[in-house]
Amino acid sequence: MLKQLNELVGSIREEEWFKRCKEERILHKDIASWAELRLLPEFLSLFVEEIEKIIDIDPEQSEQEILSKVTEHMVRFLGAHSASVRIYDPITEQMLAYGSYPLEDRARESYIPLEGTIAGTVISDRKIYTVPDISKEKKYMDKKRVIQKGVNSLMAVPLEIPQFFPYQRDTTGVIQIYYEEKGKTFTPLEIQCAEVMSRRLSFVIARKKLLSLHRVNEKKETIVKKIFSKLGTRGGIKLKDVFNSLIPELADILNFQSCALFSLASDYEHLVLEAGYPDDPSYHGIGKKFSIKEDPVFEILLNRRPYEGDNYYELVTNSYVLVIDPQKSSIISDKVKRFARERNINSILYIPLLMGDEITQILTFDALDQKKLYTEDEIEVLIFLGRELMKAYRLEQLDDILHDFKNPAIAIAGFARRLDKMMKEKGLVDADIRISRYLDILLEETSRLQEMALSIYHIGEKQVINLTEVLKKRFEINKEAIKEQLKELIFTKEGPFEDPLYVESYPLHLERILDNLLNNATNAIPTKGGILSIRTYREGPWACVEIANTGKISEEERLRFIEGEGKGRGIYITYRIVKLLNGKIDIDTTMNKTIVTVKLPLREPPTS
């Protein structure tokens, strides 16, 4: 079996006790004793050494490089001729070539079907499949090629790489180890060694995935910070600026030539180019509008026509469309082909971006390489980028509206002050306590509108603020809103409170957090009614606000809320502001109650 093992077994003949031995019974006993003392320790030492070499493979390398190194160790240790790895692709339902030893073996078929093949059988049964004579094996298709290379037998070992999240599926594959020997007998020890080495390979790939996951999260955090940092700038958020500051951050993930963001026009028949990288007027026609029918790929993405192309030149999935060879693909126009040819673009990735269930934008990446496949990590980062760019796009539109919001907001505040003055002069305020109360609220809220309008491009200075006091004020306003909306079946509860409870924040930021959360909690209460409650408390270094409402949310909604992906712009803004203030937000749900908790760093009371 193993070259080293054969050498050890051969040395038995050189032992004096073997030469002297004449009785078979004594021979068996001596061989067993010799094997225990010399053979097994040396074999285990060699095997453990190989396993450690596999475990120590650098996870920074590509998966193909890792698989090639592991197959090299397996080939040498098992005394084989060569080995290859195939990974099952659930999108195409085919086995993809994914690493081999020797490297020239990569010239084999890129894809093989799952049904009726050795690899498919191993994937299905999760068991080792041995072939003593390839020429007689019905499930091995390309017999001529391997026999020409002097390969006559093989052992196919299952490979399984577990995923880290419930919504992901395990990666499955097969390692095919080839031997020159014809009519080979595969011993149990040989099979067990191959299984153990396959499991160690799974460990190395899993470690690489953990490292990759960490980097994906870093990229996501970078994307978020880049976008959110624009919110407080004097000039407001501009999609163009965000786009051109973000795309270079992905240079180490994709070897891209260019990138573009398209929006679906209101007539649903045209696309508009919203942003492009590089920022060169001659490269992208920003603002240009064109018909969806100009390019079949857009019709396919928008489900306007079925895909009838050749999957050798393009890959169509639920998450994206990859044009592997622009010059031979039938789903892109001649104009795009000419553009790709002139700029040396050898593959194009199209990612549809959804708002709810509808596609509203399309993000494209033009790569220098002829990419045949993108990893899950690459697609995850790009989809995340697309979602954040959509938010930036909506914020830019809102910013334009806010620009025209200032004048009426200032005017309303001015008229409210005049009204207050007139009513006090005529003694109407003292006649009814409700008039006085409502007028105070009107003055306070219109002043706040004015403050918001004037601070659109300048959010002021951070201050040490009593969180409990701000919460009580915002809750009072929210109660008035409940009355105005005639929600008579909503009952409110206040306290207990930790008062004072100081945090450091921009006043406007803190009010936006609380208003958004109170509004969401109010709207989440069922139509049959319920309770809305608030309280504050200390917890170690944190100042905590708790807002609870009757009604339960799903686990999926809960997780989306925590990640700032809940429905509505308010959740996005709330989540980002809390992160900006170095705080954290959590949500819990019981049988019929939802509790949102915001924790911000405690601060010392302001000095007088």
ABEGO torsion letter per residue (X at the ends): XBAAAAAAAAAAAABAAAAABABAAAAAAAAAAAAAAAAAAAAAAAAAAAAAAAAABBAABBAAAAAAAAAAAAAAAAGBABBBBBBBBAAAGBBBBAEBOBAAAAABBABBBABGBAAAAAAAAGBBBBBABAAABAABABAAAAAAAGBABBBBBBBBBBBABAABBBBBBBBBBBBABBGBBBBAAAAAAAAAAAAAAAAAAAAAAAAAAAAAAAAAAAAAAAAAAAAABAAEBBAAAAAAAAAAAAAAABBBABBBBBBBBAAGABBBBABBOBBBAAABBBGBBBBAAABAAAAAAAGABBBABBAAABBBBAABBBBABAAABAABBAAAAAAAAAAGBABBBBBBBBBEABBABBBBBBBABBBABBBAAAAAAAAAAAAAAAAAAAAAAAAAAAAAAAAAAAAAAAAAAAAAAAAAAAGAAAABAAAAAAAAAAAAAAAAAAAAAAAAABAEBBBBBBAAAAAAAAAAAAAAAAAAAGBAABBBBBOBBBOBBBBBBBAAAAAAAAAAAAAAAAAABBAAEEBBBBBBBBBEABBBBBBBBBEBBBAAAAAAAAAGABBEAAAAAAAAAAAAAGBBBBBBBBAABBBBBBBBBBBBBBBX
